[in-house]
Amino acid sequence: MSNSAADPSNPRFAWREQPRQDPRKRPVNQRLHDFFEIYGILDEQTAREQASRCIQCPNPSCVSGCPLCNPIPQWMQLTAEGRFLEAAAVMGSATNMAEVCSRVCAAEQHCEHTCILDSVSEPVAIGAIERFLAEYAFQHGQISAATAPPNGFKVAVVGSGAGGLACAETLARRGCAVTIFDAALVPGGLLVNGLPAFKLENSVVQRRLDLIQKLGVKFQLGVELGKDLELSRLRSDFDAVFLGADSRVSRPLGIPGAQLDGVVLALPFLLQKRTPVALEVPDLDLTGKRVVVIGAGDTAIDCLRVALRWGARQALGVYRRGEADMPCSPTDYQSALEEGVQYAFHAAPVAVIANGAGQVKSLRLARTEPTAEDARGRHGFRELPGQVFDLEAEVVVAALGFDPKPCLRTGDFSELALNDRGGLMVDFDQMTNLAGVFAGGDLVRGPSLVLETVRDGRRAAEGILRYLAGQPAKA
């Protein structure tokens, strides 16, 4: 690192003189023994130098590559000049949860992948700079609990995940009285009930939850929509409603032996030892065991890395395609390899084999070969006849992705119109066909990225405010 930041007035060639520098990683022998985040935060000098690598494209492809359409070049320029609070404020125009988004978004597959420098050098370290700015804003008091005067309107937000929190905070800052309802006993949705802490520490989410409570938002937990909570009651008691609950189910492992003791779905597996709520599967002791995870998405990689931290002797992933077709974050995959994760490629599960006690003994796999690429550029595959082999395992985790949970169709939920994907139909403001009822995230688009749910929640909040502007407040 040099002693002075690159000259921000002439950034066009700074990327040639200033190599990309990512945040420092904690050593493997440390991080395998805990669940703390593995990356540090850039210091001010390095953040300025890295931001100076941005060449300020006239048509920035990084913006279109970001699910939030974040105005990246603007806050890059401000960061290069050392105007960090101004940069954080500009960044906040696209998200009010930057400290979360910057940790869970695979920037190398979105904004950094579309950075023009990616074709000639290394892309700008957008994700690392975003995280630096988010933390800088908190440390220097820019993220406060200031609100507008109460406007008399009450809004119900169903779901305390990223979308619900983003919606609730936006509304509370504008003077609305907001109550968040959630079926879980621990708020935070999949941010705390689905992501391992080495990707997003609980303290980061809790800091945001504390802030939202300081804004006056109330939480009612352990109440389930359609069971303890009727839409008609919400519409009667509140001026507007936002439906933003996580709504996804794990894809089952549809092969013989899938019901054996030791076969677990990914989400319950990740929740082991992480939640105080009783789970549908018994507590797993992985000490000294061989764990095989089926799949190659982000959740599969999370499961493998978690297994090693829980003392597994071996953590082996299996994938029916090749390494180049893995849908997971390349950065997370590389970290997993560093930690000892292994992968068997071109292998498709055909059965789970039991031992004499009805427990998992091994996973039987068929060898596969690639076929033509699909529309997304990913190869298909076919099983090779007669070529099967067994992998010894005591635990098999199915991380095959998620499907949308069918929308409630009882009572007045049946009045909500559905889109062609089976989710709730909404307009540009995220309002459903029922006046004053808004929705976003999984309930609308199916299993969604965190950034997509944040975008939906913020857009719904603005739509709610426009809707309320023409309505009298309820007593």
N, C-alpha and C positions, 0 to 999 in steps of 0.2 A: 504494500500500500504506500502510495506516495505521500509527501508531506502537505500537499495542497490539492484541492479539488480541481478537476479539469475545468477549463474555461467554458462556462455555460453559454457564452455569447457566440461561440463557434463550435457547435457540437457535431457538425457533419462528419468529422473524421475521428472523433474521440473514441469510437468503438475500436479503431485500429490500434490506438495507443494504450487503451485501458482494457485489459482482459476482463471477462466476466468473473465475478467473485460471488459465490453463493455463501449463505450463512454457514458458520462452522457447525459440523456434526459432532455430537457426543460420541466417544469411543464405544465400539460394540460391547466390550466387556463391562461397560457401565450400564448401557441402556437395556441390556438383556435382563437386568436384575430389578427393573422398575418399570413404571408406566408413565414416566415423565416424557415430555416432548423431546424429540431428538435433535431439533435444530435450535440454534441460538438466534439472536436478533442482530441485524447489522448495526454497527456504530454509525454515528453521524457522518464522519468523514467518508466511510465506505459507501454509505447511502448516497451521498452527493456524487461521488465518483461513478458509481454504477448508474445513477440517473442521467449523468452526462453522456452516457453511451447512446441514449435515445436520439435519433437523428431528426425528430420532429417532422415526420412524413406529412405531406399535404393532404393525403387521404389515408389516415392511419388504419391499417388492417387489424391492429391489435384491438381497436374499439369494436369492430364488427365481430372479432373473435371472442369477445367477452360476453357471456350470457346476460350481464347487466349493462352492456354498452357503456362501461366506465370511461370517462374522458381521460384516458391514461396519459397522452402526451402533455396535457395541461399540468397535471400534478407532477409529472416527470421534470418538466422545466422548472417548476417552483422548488422541487427537491434539489435539483442540481444547483440552484442559487442559494440553498440553505434556508429557504422560507418554508419550514416544515409544517407549521400550523396552517398556513394558507393552503399548502398542498393537501393536508388532511381534510380541510374544509371542502375543497373541490372534490376530492375522492368521496366524501360523505354525501355528495349530491346524487350518487348512484347507489349507495348502500349505507344503512345505519348500523351495520354489523360487520364492519371491515375486519375486525380482529378475528371473527369467525370465518368469514368468507376467504380471507387470505390463507387460512390454515387448511381448510377442507377442499378448496378448489385445486384441481390439477392444472395449474397454470401452463405447464408444458404441453397440455393438450388443447388449450384454448388461446389465451392472449399471446403467450410466448411462442406458441406454435405458428401463429399467423404474423408474428413480428417479422418485418422485412429483413432484418439481420439474420434470421434463422437460415436463410439460403446462402449467405456469404460468410458468416462467422457464427458466433454464439448469440442467441437472442438476449435482449435486455432482461435483467433479473426482476421482472415485474412483480411476481408474487412476493419475493423477499422485501422489496421496497414498500409494497403495500402493507405488509405486516409491520415493518419498521414504523411507517407513518401512523398506523392504527395504535400501536403501543405508545408512540411519542405523544399522540393526542391525549390519551388517557393520563400519562405521566405529567403532562403540563396543564391539566385541568380544562381542556377544551371540551371534553365529553361531560357535560354537567346535567343536573336534573332540572334545568329551567323549563318552564311550561308557559303557555299563553293563559290568560285568565279563563276560568271555567266558562264554557259556552252553553251549558245546560243539557247537552246531549249525552245519552248513555249508549254504549256500544258493547255487544257481547262478541268475544273472540273465542272460537272453539278450536283448541289445539295450541299447545305451548312450544311447538317446534319453531324452526327458523322463520317460517312464514307468519305464524301467529305472533311471535315476538316482534318482528319487523312492523307488522300492521299495528299492534297495540302501542308500540313506542311512538310511531308517527302520529297516531290519533291522540295519545295522551299529551304529547308536546303541543298539540293544537287546541287543547282545552277540553277534550272529551273525557268523560268518566268511563273507564274501560275495565271490564271484568274478563279474565281469561279462564275458560273451563277446559279441563283435561281429564281423560279417563285414568291416566297414570297418577301415581302418588308422588312421583319425582318430576318436577317440571323440566322442560328442555327438549322434549320429543326425542328424535333420533340423534340429536347432538350429544345427549348424555346416555341415551338408551340404545345406541346403535353404533357409535364410533368409539374405538379404543382411545384411551386417554393419551397415548403417545402421539396421536394425531391432533387431538384437541383436549387439552387438560380441563378437568371439571372447573378449576378455578377461573378459567377464561369465561366459560358459560355463566358461572355463578356471579361473576362481576357484572355481566350484562343483566342478569336477572335482578340483582340488587339495585342496579340503576333503574330498571323498569318499575320496581316496587317504589323507589323514591319518587318516581313520577306520578305515583298515586294509583297505579294499576293494581287491581286485586286479583288473587288467584283462588279458584275453587277446584280442588283436585279430587280425583277418585270418583268423578261423575261421568257416566258414559252417555254419549249422544244416542237418542232413541230408546234408552232404557231408564236412566235417571233424569234425562234432559230432553224435553220435547221441543221441537222447532217452534210449535205454536206458542209455547210459553215464552221462549226467547223473543219472539216477534212481539208478544204482548208486553213484556217487561222492558224491552230495549228499543231504542230508536233505529238501530241497524244491527245486523249480525254478519260476522265473517266466519265462514266455515273453512278452517285450514288445518284440520287434524291429519296426522300421518295416516295413510290408508293404503297399506300394502301387505301382501302375504308372500312368504317364501315359497318358491317353486319346490314341489316335493321331489324326492328321489324315487322315480317310478321304475325301480328294478327289483327283482327278487331279493329278499333279505333286508329291505329298507326299514322294516319295523324292528330289527334286532336291537338288543341292548348294546349301546355304544354308537349307534347312528344318530346324529344330531343335526338339526337345521342350523344354519349359520347365525341367525339373530339370537336364538336362545343360547348358543355357544358363546357369543360375544358378551352376553349379559351375565355369564357366570362370574360370581364374586364382584360384580359391579353394581348390582341393584339390590336394595333391601326387600324388593317385592318377590314373593314366592313364584318360582318358575314352573312350567309344565314338565320339565325334565329334572331328574335328580342332579345334585351337585356332582361335578366331574372332578376327579383327581387325575391329573395328567402326568404326574411325576413318573419319569422313566418310561413313559408309554410312546408308542409309535402312532402318530396322528396323520391321517391322510385327508386332505381337503380336495373336494371335487369342484373345479371351476378355476377361472383365471381373471375374474374381475376384481375391483377394489375390495369387495367384502371378502373374497377368498384370500387375498393377500393379508388382510387384517387378521383373519382367523389363523393363518399360519404363523404370523408374528406373535400373536397372543399365545398360541400353543407353546412356543419356545419360552416365553416369559413365565408360563405356568409350569415349566419344568419338563416338558416333553423331551424324550430322548431323540426323536426325529420328527420333523415337520415336512411332509412331502405333499406337494400339489400335483394334481393330474389334470391334463387338459387335452381335449380331443383334437385341437389344432396345434400349430407350431408357435414358437416363442414370438415371432413377428406379428402374429394375429392376436396376442393377448390384449384384452380391452382395458386392463388396469393401468394405473398411472405408472409410467416408466420409472419415475423417481422412487416411488414406493416399492416397486419391484426390485430395483437396485439395492435399496436399503434392506429388503428382505433377504436377498442373496448374501449381503454382508453379514447378516445375523445368523446365517446357517440354513435358511430355507432352501429346499431342493425342489426340482420340478421334473415330472415325467410327461413329455409331450407326445402327441399323436397316439393317445390312449383314451378310449371311451369306456366308462363303467358299464358292466353287464350284470353283475350280481355281487351282493355282499355275502361272504361265506361265514357260517357260524362254527363255533367250537362246540364241544359236548354240553356246555352249560347254557347254550342259547345266546352267547355273546359273540361280538365281532371277532373273527379270527383273521380275515384277510379281505381284500377287495379284488374281485376278478375284473380284468380289463381286456378289451379287444384292441389290437393295434389298428391304427387308421392311417390313411394316406390322404394328402390334400387333393381337392378338386378345384374347379374354376372359382375365381373370385366372385363375390356378390356385389351388389350396388354400392356397398360401403367399402369395397376394396379388401374385404376379408375372405380368405379361402374357405370353401366348403370342405367337407371331409366325407370319407366313406370307410366303413369297417372292412378290414381284410379278412376274408373267410378263413376260419380255422386257426387264426393267430391270436391266441389268448394267453394271458399270464396272470399270476396272482401277486399282489403286494401284501405283505404281512402288516397288520394294523390292529390296534385295540380300540381305536376311535376313528370313525369316518364322519366327516363334516360335509354336508351338502350345501355348497355356496353357488347355487345355480341362478341367482338373480331373484327378482321379485315380480309378481303380477299385481295389478290393481285389485283392491278389495271391492266387491260389488257395492254400489251405493245403496243406502237404506231406501226401501220402497214402501215402508209402513207409514200409516197416518198421513200427516201433511208432507212427509218427505216424498211421497208419491207424486206430489204436484211439481216437484223440481224437474225441469226438462234435462234430458241427457244428450251428450254429444255423440259423435260416431264412434268414439273409443269407449263408451259406457260411463264416462265421467260426467260431472255436472257441466251443463252448457252455460257459458258466461259471455258477456259482451266485453268491449274494450276496457271498461271500468271494473271488470271482474264481477259484475252483478249478474245474478241468475235471472230466470224469468219471473221470480217472486220479488216484488218491489222491496228494497231494503235488505235483501239477503244476498251476500257476496260470497265468493269462494275462490280458492286458489290452491296451488300445489298438487299433491297426490290426488285429491278429490276431483280435480279438473283434468289433469294431464296424465294421470297414472304415476308410478314411481318416478320421482323428480330429483334433480340436482338441488343441493342446498341453495345455490345462487338463483335457481329458477323460482324456488318457493319464496325467497326473500323479495325477488322482483314482483311476484304476484301479490305478496302481502303489502308492499309499499304502494303498488298500483291500486289495490283494493282500498287502502286507506284514503288515497286521494279521491277515488271514486265515491267513497262513503261521505267524505266532506262535501263533495259537490252535491250529492243526493240530499244530505241533511240541510244544506243551505236553502232548500226549497220546502222544508218540512217544519212544522211546529214541534218543539221539544215536548216529550211526554212528562207528565208530572211525576 
